[in-house]
Amino acid sequence: MIKLTNLSKTYRNNGKEVKALQDINLHVPKGEIFGVIGYSGAGKSSLIRCVNMLEVPDAGSVSVNGVEMTQLKGHKLRQARRKIGMIFQHFNLLQSANVLENVAVPLQLGGIKKHEAEKKVRHLLEVVGLSEKAESYPQQLSGGQKQRVAIARALASDIDILLCDEATSALDPQTTDSILDLLLDINRKFGITILLITHEMHVIKKICDRVAVLEQGKIIEENSVINLFTNPQTETTRRFIKNIIDDDLPQSIWEKLRQEKREPGVVLRLTFVGCTTAQPMLAQLAKEYTLWPNILYGNITQVKDRTLGRLIVELQGDNSFVQKGIGFLQEKGVKTEVMEHVR
Ligand SMILES: Nc1ncnc2c1ncn2[C@@H]1O[C@H](COP(=O)(O)OP(=O)(O)OP(=O)(O)O)[C@@H](O)[C@H]1O
């Protein structure tokens, strides 16, 4: 649906060059929610704005629904853009127009009759949960309500694709979640493909199917979200994940483990996906391998519709049994990392 191939964008100001995007390759299939995450200045805005040609790339291809966007101009470009909605961090609503009029803007531009437009707008306001606010003006709305208006306005054009440019960055955590739920809802109900950019891993974790990590204009990692969480490849990704799942032990516990006279063993980080709970496996380790699992940390979280569990356990016992125990866990599909050997 969206295919970026060898995309590059360099800004040139007063003889200075900034390479904002370098050789980007990305494919977003129809119906998917795809997230691009990166720190400030990574090139996220440049990337998303190249999809609808708000920013024109210097090189490479932008194919949307099989149409090469870089080749379009004038009327043809406007026509292609009509199928690509966009929402922004600061909502971009007309302050002098009420909610109804704001949502009706694309319909008026499309020449739809007033009473038909109003019927459609009222339906869309119902979809985004804002029927009560049809006559209100933007300054009378909360941030979350303003974003709902912007989403309804995007939907008014019967879009195939929605681009979300840091759409929840100005909102508090609770409102962020309600807007993310709405995005998930319209993705499922209308089959709209969503490409979003964000600097918050929470956004990726809650609604995205796949994710690309952008750093200094380059994609340094791309994966399904669950695989990114279970098997991050770069330090940047690990840092993003650590912001929401901090699964290292506090220094005081490490010190205690190192100072106390203990049986030899290992400290393991276990990662398991799905509804498997680690508990029976730990009981089995004790029973079958005469190991003593000591749980030091535990966390279960939701990654879109999958469950991701993390445990840090100390396994005490004979080394050959420890190795067999690790083999047993791996056979059961549990990712096992040795954090430290305790002697
Ligand atoms: N119009 C411009 N002229 C010159 N440089 C620009 C322009 N727009 C962006 N840049 C530069 O390009 C790089 C990428 O910027 P971009 O806004 O795409 O990153 P970003 O990841 O979206 O950052 P942020 O999260 O802070 O918005 C940055 O170094 C930025 O300073």
The ligand as an ORCA input file, in Angstrom:
! r2SCAN-3c Opt
* xyz 0 1
  N      12.915     22.821      6.519
  C      14.061     22.404      7.036
  N      15.213     23.044      6.743
  C      16.395     22.613      7.233
  N      16.535     21.549      8.026
  C      15.428     20.875      8.359
  C      14.124     21.268      7.889
  N      13.212     20.410      8.394
  C      13.902     19.519      9.147
  N      15.222     19.795      9.128
  C      16.297     19.034      9.795
  O      16.206     17.678      9.356
  C      16.460     16.775     10.427
  C      15.253     15.875     10.594
  O      14.156     16.655     11.028
  P      12.700     16.071     11.262
  O      11.813     17.195     11.689
  O      12.306     15.278     10.096
  O      12.980     15.081     12.507
  P      11.971     14.535     13.602
  O      12.453     13.172     13.943
  O      10.582     14.660     13.117
  O      12.225     15.514     14.811
  P      11.149     16.077     15.894
  O      10.669     14.854     16.644
  O      11.990     16.983     16.752
  O      10.092     16.767     15.121
  C      16.754     17.634     11.644
  O      18.149     17.758     11.763
  C      16.133     18.979     11.299
  O      16.807     20.025     11.936
*
